[in-house]
Structure formats: structure tokens, C-alpha cells
Amino acid sequence: MAPKDDNTQSRQSTNGVVANDSKKRKSPPSYEAPRKAPRRSTRKGAPSAADNEDGPTTAQLLTYLLQPASDSTTLSPDEAAALSSSPPSKIYATTSTLSPFEELLSALVLSRPLSHRLGQRTIRTLLNPPHSLTSPAAIRAGGKQGVREALEAARTQHRQRTSSQIVALADAVATHLSSSADDTSLEKVRAEPDLDAQRTLLKSSIKGLGPIGLDIFFRRVQAAWPSTALYPFIDARTRVALEKIGLPAEPHALARAVNEVVDGSGKGDVKGFEREEGKKRAFVRVLERAVGAELEGNAEAAREGAAAPERSS
């Protein structure tokens, strides 16, 4: 099955973001408005994951997504190859090696009207040698021309506008969102009291970063900011992917299920997620792998992989 364009969903409203609701808010922003559940197919021979009673259990699905075996169904071939390269490359598929600034840069790229594979290739080219645009300082040193050269090497689209936005992002982070041009922590954003304030600060500071880019950033950065009230966060786009693959789409329910699997399993990579920070990384990995399976058109293949007997790696 041909992979889907990641902007199929991005043209829709992002209403329906589900986040940690432990704090009462006076007036919920529009992006948290309830979203209608996706319509299930009524075509004969095309049941949804939730309708398949003989499919894998939640524990089987989570164990599978937390192991390298799922790379074949949840990553593009290029991302999978880069993930196993030596020396290892910085790639979007990872959820533990990118700094908050790199996550923000990636979110900006992926909010452009590009296919998901082209967006991921652009991120790999920007973050790795010879360009290594991994900090505001590095981007400002190369200037717009240096960013443009990286985008040309990635053979991406919209190079002129994207290069301008990336330079503007670096300037905004260096002057307003971090302590210096070398600081990639985005600590001033993290220090905001809640998700509403964090989104407002980023949206007002970063030109070109709209609701889709913000959802991508906060979905992933909750692993890098384990001490914030952001976790557990699931955006509307990811809810659709989780439901399609057959996993709970309510944030706290999914977080509990992930924690139970991590606490009770000694299989493969699952063993590396035991500590609290690791559990949050595991949560984010599940979200990313579910989205990846849907973008690659492999949701059903992932379910079949999870249901395979005696899976151990």
C-alpha cells in the first residue's frame, strides 16, 4: 500500500487536542473543543481495528511498538536505514536524542506542505553533517544561505520561504525563548505555567508555526520535558492513528497501559524504559509509531506483527 501524505490530516481543523486535564481551566481554547469520532467504514471486508475481536490485545500492541521489530511497519525505509546507520544519524524517528530546539525545528519543517517522507529527509539533512544546524547559533552562523544550501541538498520544496522561517525561528529562540544562542533547552517555554501559556508563547514568537506544528512539538517534547504537567498529551491527529491501530486514545488510559507493559515486560527494548522518564519516552514512542504506521499505510500490518506468536524482539 502506498504511504499516505502526512498533510491529509493537517488540512483539517486541529480541534480535539487531548491533554492532561488535571488543572481546571477558566476558558478552554478552541483547539481543545470536542472532536467528532471518526466514521467507521461500512464497506464489506473493511472492518476497523476496534471491530476486530480476534486482533492483538493492547498489551501485545504496546510491546510490539516499543520494540525494534516494529520499525518495518512504522518507519519509512529511509528512516529505518538512518536509524541503524553507523555512526548513528539524528533522525525524526528517535524520541530520545533530539533536543527541544531540534524538536521545534522539526515541527516547523513538518508543518510545511510536504509529504511525511520528504519532511523527514529534510530534517535528517538539516541536523546531520555537513550542515549540522542543531542550535540557534549554528543556524545564525550560516545565515539564510547556509539553510538554503541544506534544503537544496535535501531536494525539498518551498526552499525560499522555509529558509526564511528557519532563520527567524533561530533568532526568536536565541533572543526570546532561551538564555543564549547556544541554549537548546527552550527553558523559557517549559517554565510557562501550563500548556495554554506554552502554546501562546510559541505561536506568538515563531512565524509559520501553526496549530499542526504546535501539536507535533508538544506531542514529542513531553519526553524531553518529563517534569512538566504536559504529560500525558495526545493531539487530535494522533488520536485517529491510535484508534486505527486499536489502542486507547484517551491520554491517561494509554499512559496507564504503557506503564503496565513497561513494568511487567523484560522483552527487547521495553526493558530500557523502566524509570519514570523512560516511561514517558515509551509513551511518546507509542504515539510516534502509531502515527508512523498510519502514514506508511501499515496500520493493519502493525496489528498483524503485534499478534504474531512468541514475539521477543
Secondary structure as UniProt FT lines:
FT   HELIX           7..10
FT   TURN            15..16
FT   HELIX           30..32
FT   TURN            44..45
FT   HELIX           49..51
FT   TURN            53..54
FT   HELIX           58..65
FT   HELIX           68..70
FT   HELIX           71..74
FT   HELIX           77..83
FT   TURN            92..93
FT   HELIX           100..110
FT   HELIX           116..127
FT   TURN            129..131
FT   HELIX           136..153
FT   TURN            154..155
FT   HELIX           159..172
FT   HELIX           173..177
FT   TURN            181..182
FT   HELIX           187..190
FT   HELIX           195..205
FT   TURN            207..208
FT   HELIX           211..221
FT   TURN            222..224
FT   TURN            226..227
FT   TURN            229..230
FT   HELIX           236..245
FT   HELIX           251..264
FT   HELIX           268..273
FT   HELIX           276..295
FT   TURN            296..297
FT   HELIX           299..307
FT   TURN            309..310
//
